[in-house]
């Protein structure tokens, strides 16, 4: 393995990456409003190549609904507002409680739940909750990600690239 492959990136196009020590357990990640548009639903259908009639025409819940996968992006948007981290998802849990409809406004909020070191790699867990305009919970999310695939003693240096995916709604 070459030396470059054993170096963790110190910064990317969003600036200096947050270190493990800077992540605060219990940190409130705040909240933001997200109005799910018909275009958002169509984008998700395109990404998944899933054009089920519930997402395009009508559903048992009365009208069109968003694919459940649409709920995977807002937790990442929320985390990125506070911490500039990258990594690989290690565990990902969602609880879908209500369907999301076009033009529905949601409030997304969350916090850092835990962090730990395992096999000399750094992990962080964050929780997210989305509520509708009546205050009812629409979905809950728990995500654990390893901050780097390299061991934590690998040096951080240089500037690298990120996924190129920028938060769309915040």
Order of alpha helices (4+ residues) and beta strands (2+ residues): beta-beta-beta-alpha-alpha-alpha-beta-beta-beta-beta
